[in-house]
Amino acid sequence: MSAVLSPVQEPVEEAAMTDGFHLVLDALKLNGIHHIYGLPGIPITDLTRMAQAEGLRVFSFRHEQNAGNAAAIAGFLTGKPGVCLTVSAPGFLNGLTALANATTNCFPMILISGSSEREIVDLQQGDYEEMDQLAIAKPLCKAAFRVLHAEDIGVGIARAIRAAVSGRPGGVYLDLPAKLFSQTMDAEAGRRSLIEVVDPAPRQIPAPDAVARALDLLKGAKKPLILLGKGAAYARADESIRALVERTGIPYLPMSMAKGLLPDTHELCASAARSYVLPEADVVLLIGARLNWLLSHGKGKTWGGKSHKDWGGQKFIQIDISPTEMDSNVRIDAPLVGDVGSCVDALLGGIGKDWPAAPSDWVQAITERKSKNIAKMAETLAKDPKPMNFHSALNVVRDIVKANPEAMLVNEGANALDFTRSIVDMYKPRKRVDVGTWGVMGIGMGFAVAAAVESGQPVIAVEGDSAFGFSGMELETICRYNLPVCVVILNNNGVYRGTDKNQGGGSDVAPTVFVKDARYEMLMQAFGGVGVYATTPAELRQGLEQALRSRKPTLINAIIDETAGTESGRITSLNPAAALKK
Ligand code: ADP
């Protein structure tokens, strides 16, 4: 309050005021959101300045898509919505890919974009960066809101938070027109208008009859299998999941971002026998995993079906927070709707001393397959070909991750993704983040920034040279914030590999081929980071060890055989040309 003099010279109290800028920031802080990933510009530049002044950390990126990816994975890693802030129209559109990807992956995220004035947009009068952003965002996210009045900011942010994290998490768009920021209101009334969201992601307890049905099915199984998805990792029910696996003795298979929920080296981990257990299992318990393309839609040859549409005969129990997920591909015999923690605890409640041990012939058969495959892999990994290939390079990453289990692993590419997923074991939950449900390229540096910021741990980003290109400019961001990120580029001179030929015989290189022997490490050096050019596993090992010790931004350009890599990695069958070749 400040005293001013009235015309009759009597002191009066002038009410303290607040404005739209501060109400947005206060609402975020009130709800425990202290990080903003974004890219400043009109009309949100001042908001980013004020955010810093108010004690929030603002991470400024070079492209909104990377900021959006950072926010999305921050959401996955913290269980709170990650916030991405962009300018209007083009900035908003750049952020939208990440918002859609977050929604697809069930990551909680809020994209906040400044926008043009409603009056001009609605009459299509041609404003600066005019676009009806709310309408465009709606079909691509879980929920979309616009706030027009400062007194509604508290409600707007509360609704965005609830929509992002409750039930199935996802992306939320919040449209804040430029005029909102400069609106003022009484500070006390403003403070009272803010909402601290109580219990933003309420537990969802499964129905007792659904639990009994699931237990019945599981108890009668001769070849039971547990499949862990990234929904299980997100749910943070690590101890309960471990107890379920160990008390029942049922082998489990982790999807890529569920790796490490239990250590990949656990005796019941069936990853090394994946192609055996999927068609053989008779009852499959899905925990936070969808039967989408990554699991061949629960049917076809992968599951023991005779043709690609044929059902393999398994019975499914599915734990998911979203009731409509059930039966989306095949029949779910025992749907268990609720949050993973509550559902797994409910199952544990029904697993008493009389619970039968997992059939030993089944467990034994898996162990045998596993040992054989692990021995075969060890042989391949022990080879030292010149030039390096994916295996010899990733053998080094495998050792480094084993020695540093707290480190975060970011992974994208085609072959770089497939090989890393199968070669590099994870030991702790939520340490591996990757291309997710879409298999999207471009998440790399955005994920790496947020993984470093949110975990405080060193980050190893294993990137295909093609995948890296989508977000490579964020090396500057990594250096600017001095983040402990070590990017390892598995460089084979192109998309999939570097040896394709121009089929028309012209002088242009083939569409999948890049500049030969590109010196990616110099990009990192350009911004003050450490660049390493590695042509041998020993050089790669030394570079990685040094990066983890120093925590300095580092890029290792790992040169691998340019003939290494298959077309589309392991999804060759999805390439339409593959159908022509059949
Ligand atoms: P993956 O790709 O690892 O198989 P998906 O993204 O396909 O995993 O599946 C994740 C599933 O987890 C989604 O269907 C989502 O609804 C569900 N899910 C997310 N969070 C929870 C939670 N806390 N409890 C239960 N289910 C959840």
Residues whose N, C-alpha, C, O or C-beta is under 5 A from the ligand:
A	BS01	ADP	T104 N105 C106 R168 L228 G229 K230 G231 Y234 A235 M255 G288 A289 R290 I319 D320 I321 S322 E325 G338 D339 V340
